[in-house]
Amino acid sequence: MCGICGFYQNDNRADRDVLKRMNDRIRHRGPDDEGFFLEGKVGLAARRLSIIDLVTGHQPLSSHTGNAWITFNGEVYNFPDLRRDLEAKGVRFRTKTDTEVVVNMYEVYGLDFVERLRGMFAIAIYDRRAQRLILARDHVGIKPLYYHHDPQSHNLVFGSEIKALLPYPGIDRTLDTEALDLFLTLEYIPAPFSLFRSIRKLPAGHILIFDGNGPELRRFWEVSPDPAEGDFSRLRERFLGLLEEAVKMRMIADVPLGAFLSGGIDSSAIVATMSSLSAAPIKTFSIGFEEKSYSELPYAAEVARRFGTDHHWKKLSPDIQDLVHYLSDFFDEPLGDFSNFPTYLVSKTAREEVTVVLSGDGGDEIFGGYEHYIAQKMARILDVSLFRPAHRLFAQATHLFPPSPLKKGFVNRIKRFSEGLENPAENRHFRWMIFLSNYQKLHLYSADFIAETHLRSLPRRIPFDLYFDRARRFSGINRDLFLDLKTYLVDDILVKVDRMSMATSLEARVPLLDHRMVEFAFSLPSSHKVRARTTKWFFKRALAGILPEEIIQRRKEGFSIPIKNWLGHELKDLMMEYLSPARLAGSGLFNAGYVDQMIQDHLANRQNHSHRLWALILFHLWRERYLAAG
């Protein structure tokens, strides 16, 4: 596991000092080693967190012919099989790493090499003979990769995080208002956007080819709607086989290994499978809070007892305001997901014992685990013309209800459902994942901000127009899951897991997002995802008899924090500071009076504006760190 960066520049020779400054910015991703390759116009660099082949795994490294050089972030789990295939073709290896396998896969198979890899990865390969740079990002987008292309000089710069690109001379830091509007709408920024207009994310499942002219992007993987064959028993057998295979692959490491354990069905399934494959007790890690409705520690403890794990847990009441500032160093653009705090804290706890953890992330987005999938089924009924005029009346009536103090209270569910109905019908599934409607933007945004963004609905925006078009190949809930796979999962959940684990120099592996598991999940019919009021129907039934029934049947809690209460107490000073009229005026983007009204309504418990206020706080923290500082 590493951080990578580099450049291909047409207007000058590679500058080692610049490359060193870029690489130093991502030292936290790989504290064990650093390496550089410079030749002519090209520079490649790596920071290494040693996981496999601790002695000879130095990067960048070359192919067996010396023609191709690689810097690599991630793990390719099927590398032993690929290595045997290459050895049969005459390739001779100097190390035991997957990195050397990957660069030689390119040497033998060319651009098709990436289709044969099974794992999580961000790759940069320089082909000396062809004078081209190849960037690649894994199928699902577990590992990040950013790039900048200057259309005048035709220089290309890349890195695992945005902060690695910023030391490169001439990087334009102009704010992308389209990306800001997407962030305030969704609480994350979908690829290819970043908050910097000149920096883009390489989309998941894509390669970028650059030969000194314009970059060429190619998609190398996609899920398809091909239906699975067989009855439930055969499908269950196939699922359990894939789960065991995916977990077993991810337990290969030359360093201590453990698992996150929230007490939910996903992490419990991972721990159960790991325990069946290991002779020694698995190390597991959990985090809880003082507020009982936000703590899942009792469920995690039950799973730990069931499978005899070496369980470590902490109940935390940290100085959250200091933590907000500290973690902002690891997010180069704001992410509104509240669960970044517990993800960081459980990563920090795990890093005291292990270097690698397995995580249950991804199960909800491919097997249908969220309540809004049920809401989507209900909305299809309410969207008919007979009910449509009642949408706004229903939403306005629920605005009068004060927010529930409980995280999953009935009132909160009704209010969230009604807010979803206020969005245009064409947004469909995304209506329950939008935190700022166009109506609210008209009051919040300045006139110039509105003029720049045009307040379009998601299906008419890049990249959603493409995703909505491709989603039509699927039916029912599978269509909604496809949209989540391409947006929410990769640009929210996986960003959070990557940044917060890497902030502690911990490698997190996600077996449920093995691309073959994802393909299997999308081969199941929608009725196997959500059935009546049961989410994740197939996943739950398949694990019956393996996990405790109370774990399988318990309501999904989510890995969150009491942000609503914290904004009224622990984080109130931070909110008042960063959403002050002076700071809002400085950005020129927002209506200070409307923000103040949201603050007062929230503090008086008339409305729960925690999502909107938190997003605005994070943006202003980011703006002062990255834009005001220049």
Secondary structure, DSSP 8 states (H G I E B T S, - for coil): -EEEEEEE-SSS---HHHHHHHHHTTGGG-BTEEEEEEETTEEEEEEE---SSTTT--SSEE-TTSSEEEEEEEEETTHHHHHHHHHHTT---SSS-HHHHHHHHHHHHGGGGGGG--EEEEEEEEETTTTEEEEEE-SS--S--EEEE-TTT--EEEESSHHHHTTSTT----B-HHHHHHHHHHSS--TT--SBTT-EE--TTEEEEESSSS-EEEE----------S-HHHHHHHHHHHHHHHHHHTT--SS-EEEE--SSHHHHHHHHHHHHH-SS--EEEEEEESSGGG--HHHHHHHHHHHT-EEEEEEE---HHHHHHHHTTT-SS----TTHHHHHHHHHHHHTT-SEEE--TTHHHHHT-SHHHHHHHHHHHHTSTTTTTHHHHHHHHHTTS---SSTT-HHHHHHHHHHHHTS-GGGGGGGGG-SS-HHHHHHHB-HHHHHHHTT--GGGSTTHHHHHHHHTTS-THHHHHHHHHHTHIIIIIHHHHHHHHHTTT-EEE-GGG-HHHHHHHHHS-GGGTEETTEESHHHHHHTBTTB-HHHHHS----S---HHHHHHTTTHHHHHHHTSHHHHHHHT-B-HHHHHHHHHHHHTTSS--HHHHHHHHHHHHHHHHHTTT-
